[in-house]
Structure formats: structure tokens, C-alpha cells
């Protein structure tokens, strides 16, 4: 028994150390946001890890954890061993020097130069790389790494996007600060200074951390340290009887939308801060399926699942971000011969995972529920 307790204690210490070590690979940047007077403060992510090690360990294997990170041996997936890639007459070369990662490519004025990779951006199915330019700008290189096929590819393979074009990697549409940043870091403040055309962008955590979804943790930490009495724990609510609250926490980064305010807080009503895209002909097919890159929220809002009260975490683990099951096994958790009609009264008792329903040989691509009901559409060449 004494040996067992010692082993369990050692495992706990190892788990804590492992999470801290993984966390250290993405929290080394020097752009931490200062607390704003009068607002609940964001706390260091370590305060969450200390009390919630199981959730933290699950999160440390997720795409949220790897949404953005300093470029290091642990985070860079692309081939920087002298690999070359050609596009529109420009040969770009990826290499390492003095322990850092570089690309030799055309800069803002078209001159070839060695440019240091500052951060990784995303992880699967593609990883992009951010380069710092004057004015506090981080720009996303339009040559990306396909993490599944292990190859470099261009996001606009059929187009010429020379320097000065908004789609060139130095152009406006590839600007991390304005286009992508809020959904890849926690408590991101763009801090654009129009009079000098400069960004002083800050964040509390470089990646999508606990407080990106649960909200700033200052009040919650104080509540927990005071004994955690029943009542308001100071975090964004995930009410078991109100799936809409949970969906609105996920929606800001999983919707095609426009910003209405500068500093939304997780848990605030969605429409107080954002204007989601509507069903327009340039974004959706006539039957409501997605045409443009509209992400998930707009399509989900149209669905019977949304109307029935299905929430994101019914299918997705909120910390690992993995599916609750693979293939048709995910769908038949609800759509089956003995459905849970107490929670979802509208479910029909039927054997759906059967050739009698889908008219395809069992195990074939046509037999997969999603291939008819949620067909994939690729964006950014490899991103479905």
C-alpha cells in the first residue's frame, strides 16, 4: 500500500511537471497584456493547472494549445533543412541558423531576404509561420506546411500575388494582428495606433487557453481560495439547461462574423459584440450548405440539431477537442433504434447505420453519415 501511494504521488508530480513543460513552450513571448483598471483580470494559466490538472493535461494535447507558439524545435513541424519551394517565379528556401528558423523569400519590396520565423500558427492539417515586420506587424507566410502529406504548398497556387497585392504574405489580408489574432490567443488586444500606423498587440496567453472560453479568472481564483462556496464561481456559465450559453462561447471563433466592439469578454451575449454573417448567395448554397468559408456556427444555427438543443460538447470533448466517437459511431449515439427521447423527444427510433437507410455497402465512404449530411469542403487547399 505504501508503494502504491508513493507511485500515485510520483505520477501526480510527473503529470504536473509534464503540463508545465508543455506550457513553457508556448508562454515565452514578451507581449503579456497588463490588467485594465475596473475589469476582472486574466490570471496566469498556472493558476488553472494547479486545481484542474486532468483538464489541463487534456488541453495540452489539443489544437487550442497549439494554436500559436514561439518557433522552437518542439513547435515547428515544417522542413527547415534547406527545403525549397517555387511559386510564381520565386524560389523560397527554408533553413536554420544559430538555432533559429528562417525563410529566404521575397519581402515587402520584392527583394529576396533571409527572414526569421517568429511564431508557428496552427498545427493540423496545416501549419503557417509568422514573420515580424516593422510597425509591430506579424504577417502570415502564404507558403504553408501540410502536416499530413509533409510538404510545402502555397495557399493560392493558381494566382500570382506579387508584393503590393493584398494577398501577398506582406499584404493587408495576411496581417495576423487584424485578421487572425483574436482566435489564436487569449485576451488579445490589437492596440492599433492609426496616427502612426502601428500595432502594439498584447495577449494574456499566447494560445487558446482556459480563459479564452471560461473568461478572466481573477474572481474565480479568489472564490476557490476562499473555499469555493456554492454560488457564482466567477466564470462564464455553461448552464446544463441552456445550451445556447455554451454555443455562444464557442461561436465567436467558429463563425463568419464582424466585430462590433473592441474588447469582448467570454460569456458575454454573442450579439452584443459580433454580427454573424447571414445566408447570402456568396456564402451559402441555395439549400443552406456552405459555399464560402463560413466556419460552423451559421450552418449549425440552421440545423435541426440546434433547434433540438444539441450543444457543441455533445459531440466534441471541450478540452481535447476530439470527437466523442469516430465515424458513424458518433451519430448513432443519438440516431439509433433506442434513442434518448427524454432529452430529445423528436428523435425517431430507427436503425440508421444500415444499407436499408443509406443504400451503400457497409464500411464504404457512401455509408458514412457525414458524407451526405455534412459533406466536407476544402479551404486553404487542405483545410476541410
N, C-alpha and C positions, 0 to 999 in steps of 0.2 A: 504494500500500500504506500509506504514511504517513497519507494522508487517511482510508483505511478504518479504521485503528486509532484515529485521533482521533474518528471518527464513533461507533465502538463504545464508546469511553470516555465520550463525551458521552451516549450512550444509557444507559449504566450509571449515570452520575451522575443523569440525569433520572429513571430508574426509582427509584433510592434516594430522591430528593427527593420524588417523587410519593407513594411509600408513606408517608414521614414526614409529608407534608402531610395525607394522608388520615387517618393515625393520630392526628394532633393534634386532629382534630375530635371524637374520642371519648375522649381521655385527659385532658381538662381538669378533671375533677371532683376535689374535695379530700377524698376518702374513702379514701385508699390504706391498705391493711392493713399493719400492722407485722409483721415476721417473728416467728414464735413460737420460743422457745428450744427446742432439741432437734429441730426439724423442718427438713427441706430447704426452703430459702426459694424463693419465687417471685421471678423477676428481671424487670427492665423488658423490655417486649416488643421494645425496640430491639435487645437482645442477640440475639434470634431473627432479626430482619430483616437484621442485618449479615451473617450467614452463610447465610441462606436467602432471598435476595431474590425468586426465582421463586415459591416457595410463598407468601411474604408478599404479593406482588402479586396472586396468585390469591385469597388470603383477603380482601384489601381490597375485592373486588367481591362478597363473599358475604353471605348473611343473618346468618352468625355475626358478621361485622364490624359489621353494622348492628343487632345485637340490642338495643342500648341506647346512647344517646348524649345529651350535653347538647343542649338545644334551641337550635339555631342556624339561620342561613339555609341552611346546607348539609344539615342533617339533617331539618328539619321539612318534611313533604310536604303537610300539610293546608292548607285555605283559611283563613287568618287575616286576610283583608282585609275584615272586617266581616260574614262569613257568619253566618247564624242557623240554628238547628235547634230544632224544637219536639218535646217529648215529655212526655206526662202533665201537660200544662198549664204546663210550664216552658219558656220561650224562652231558649236559651243562645246567646250571641254570642261569636264568635271574632275577636280583633283583636290588633294590635300596638301597642306603646307604648315609646318610648325604646329601640328595637332589641330588645325582648323580646316574648315571646308570652304572650297572656292569654286566658282564657275567663271570661265573665260568666255565672255559673250559681249554682245553689243549693248552699250549703255544708253543713257538718255539722248545723247547726240549722235548715236550710231557708231561711235568709236569702240573698238574691241578693248576690253579691260578685264583684269582679274578682280572679281567682286566676291566679298566674303558672305557666306551664308550665315545669317544671324539666328534664324529660328526655323524649326520644322512646323508644318501646318497640316494637320490631319494625319491619318495613318493608313486607312484602308477604305476603298480599294486603290486610292492614290494618295501620294504624299507630295505636297508642294513645299516650296522653300522661299523664305522671306529674306529680302536684302534691304538694308537700311540705306536710304538716300537723304540728302540734305533736307532740312525743314521738318525733321522728326518723322519722316515718312518711312513706312515699311511697305515694300512692294512685293507682290507675289509673282515669282518667276512663272512664265507660261509654259515652260518645259517642266513636266511633272514626272514622278516615278510611279509606274504601275506596279503596285506591291504584289499583285497576283501573278502577272506574267514576267515580272522582274525585268522591266525595260523602261527606257526613257521614251516619252511621247509628248507631242505638242497638243495643247488644248484646242488650237484652231488649225488643224493640219491642212485644210484646203484654202486658207486665207493668208494673204500677205499682210502682216501687221508691222510696218516699219516704225522706227522711233518717231514719236509725234502722234501716232494713231492711239486712240483711247484704249484699244485692246492690246497694244504693246505692253510688255511687262512693266514698263516705266510709266504707263498711261494711267489716266484717271480711274478707269474701270478695274484696274488691278491693284488699287490702293487699299491696303489692309485696314488702315485707320478708319476710312469712311465706309468701306463696303462689307467687310467680313468680321472685324474685330469683336463686336459685342457678343457674338455667339460662340466664340472660341476661348474667351477668358471671363473671369469673374469680376463683377463690379467695374467694368471697363468704362472709363471716362475719356471721350475723344479729345476734348480740350483743344479744339481748333481755334487759332488766333487769326481771324481774317485780315486784320490790319497789316500783319507781317507774313501772311500765308504760311503758317507754321502749326504743326501739331505738337502738343505736349501730352501725349496719350499716357494714361496710367491704368493700372489694374490692381486688384487686391490679391488675386491668384492668377497665374499665367494661363491656367487651363480652366475647363469647366468643372468647378469643384462643388463641394456640398452646398455652399451658399448661393450658387447660381440658381438652384432650384428651391432650396429651403429658405432663402432670404438671409439678410445680415444676421450674424449670430450673437451679437453683444448681449441682447436681452436674454436669449436662451441660455447662454453660458452662466449669466448671473442667476437665472432661475434654477439651473441644475446645481450650482454650487450652494444655493440656499436650501437645498433639499428636494427640489422638484415636486412641489405640492401640486395636487390636481388643479387644473385650470389652464389658463393661457400660458403656453410654454414659449411664446415669443417668436415662433417660426411661421412661415407660410403654411396655411392649413391644407391638409389633404383629407377632407371630410369623407368618411366612408359612405355617407348618404348623399353626397353631392359630387358626382364625377366631373361636373363642369369645372370645379375649382382646380382639380388636378390637370385637366386638359388645358386650362388657361395658363398653367405654369409651364407646360411643355410648348404651347403654341408659339410664343414669341420667336423661338429659334427653329420651329418646324412649320413655318407659314411663309407664304409670299405676302409681304406686308410693307407698309410705310410707317416711319416713326412719326408720332405726334408730339412727343415730349423728349427731353434730353436725358432724363435720369430715372427710368422706370425701376421699380423695386419688385423682385419676385414675389408673387402672391397678390399683387395689385390686379384689379379687373383689367382684362386684356384691352378692351376698347377705350380705356382711359389713356392708353399710351400708344396704341397701334391701330392702323387702318388696314385690315386684311384685304387682299385682292379679291375682287368679285368674279363671277362667272362670265368672263368676256371671251370673245371669239379667238383672241390671240393667245389665250392661256389654257382654254379648255375645249375639248371636242364637243360636238352638239349633244352627245349623250352624257356629258359631265365628266368624262375621263380626262386626265391631264394631257395637255399638249405642250405647254411651256413648263419651265422648271418651277413648279408651284409648291414643292415640298408636300407635306402630308395633311396639314390642318384643313385646307379648303376642301379637299376630297373627302376627308373623314367627316366633316360637318354635313356633307350631303348624304351620308350613308345611313342605312337602317341601323347599323351598329351604334352610331352616335345617338340616334333617336331612341334606341332601346336602353341607353345608359351604360354602354360599354366604355371603358376608360383605357388609357394608354397601357397601364400596368396590368391589364387583363391578359395582354399578350407579351409585353416587354418587361424584363427584370429592370427595375428602376436604377440599380447600381451597376450591374454588369452590362446592361443594355442588350443582353442576349434574349432570344425568344424563349418562351416557356416550353416549347417543344418544336421539333423540326418537321417540315413538310406538312402533310395533311393531318398529322397528329396534333398540330396546333389548332386547326379549325374544328376537328371533331371533339375537342374538349367541350364545345357548346353545341355544334351541329351534329347530332347523333340520334340514335333511336330512343335514348332515355335522357332528354335534356333537362337542365335545371330551370324548370318553368316557374319556380318560386321567385327567382331573381329576374328571369327573362320570360315573362308569360307568353310572349309572341313566338317562341321557338316551336317549330314543328318536330314531332317525333318521326325521324326518318333516317335511314341508312344512306348517308351522302357519299361516303368513301367507297363507292361501288360502281362497277361499269354500268349498272342499271340507271345510275344517276348521271355520271359524266361521259358515258359512251366511249371510253378509251380503255385500252388494256391496262390492267393494274400495274403500277410501277412505271408507267410511261410518262413523258413530260405532259401529255394531254390530260393525264389523270390528276395532276396537281391542281388543287382548288385555285391557287393564286394565278395560274396561267390563264384562266378565264375571268376570274372575278377581280384580280388585281394585277393585270399584265405590266411587266416592267418596261420602263422607257429610259434609255441611257442619256445622261447629260455629262458634260466634261469627258466625253469619249468612253470612259469606263465606269462611270458612276450611275448606277441604277437607283 
